[in-house]
Amino acid sequence: MVRVRYALHTKWNHAQEVIDALKAGKVLMEQRMGIELRVLSDLTGPMHMVVEEFDVESAGEWERRRSELFAMTEFVDTMNAVAPYIENGTLEIYTIEA
């Protein structure tokens, strides 16, 4: 089992727009793909951070699922709409050990 985490550093005062978009993506991932997505925002650390994370069986499974997700027009449209609010980000994939 692996945990996939996207950590997004948003532009000043635009975290909510990104959070709202990720919530829309959460519905798509849960209803159409059966993946439970969590959306988090910062309390400490770098400011204006928004994180989405979820668990899948393997990195290979995520690669397959990601292709499905990016084939969904509504997902692509939503992410394109908030792209101007994102400064940068990281993709982190962790093996769940316990």
N, C-alpha and C positions, 0 to 999 in steps of 0.2 A: 504494500500500500504506500502511495506517495501523496504528499501534500503539495499542491501547486499554489503559489502565492504571487500575485502581481501587486507591487508596491508602487503607487503613483504619487509623485510630487506635483501638486496642483499649483496653478498660479494664485497669487494673493487674492483672497476673498472669492474664490471660485470652487472651493471644495464641494459645496452643496450640489452644484450642477453635475459634478462627476459622481457623487454619491447617488443622485437621482437616476443617472444613466445606468450605474451598476445595479441598482435595484430593479430596473427594467430588464437588464440582462439576467438577473437572478431568476425572474419569472420564466424567461426562456429556458435557462439551463435546468431549472427544476421541473418544469412541465414537459418540455420536449426531450430532455436528455437524461432526466432522473439524477442529476447531480445537485447536491445541496451546497449552495454557495453562501458564504458569509461575507458581509461588507463591514469593514472596520474603519474608524477614523482615529486620528491621533489624540492622545491625552498628554503624552510627553514625547520627547525626542524632536526630530525635525518637524517644523510646523507645516500645516497644509498637506498632510499625508493622508491618502485614502488607500486602503488595502482590500483586495478581494482574495479569498482563499477557498479552496475546496479540496476534497480528497478523491483520488481515483486509484484503481488497482495498480497501474504502472505508468511510467513515462510514455511508453508506447500507446497505451490507451488514451492518454491525454492528447497525443499527436493526432490520433484518429478523430477524437471528439472535437478537437480544435478545428479541424477541417470541416466538420459538420456545422459547427457554430458559425464559422466565417462564410458558409454558404447561405446562411439565413439573412435575407435582405434587411429585416428589421433590426437585427443586431448590428450589422455593418453601418446602417444609417444612424443608429443611436451613437455608436462609438465615433463616427465621423463628426457628428454634431458637437461632441465634447472634446475632441482632439485639441482645439485651440486653447483649452483650459488646462492642459497637462504640460508641465515643464519637462519632466523626464520620468523614468520609472525603471524598475527592475523586474525580471522574472526569476523567481526562486523555486526550485523543486527539491523537496526534502524526502528522504526515506523515513517513514514512520517506524521507529524502532520499538516502541512500547506504548 
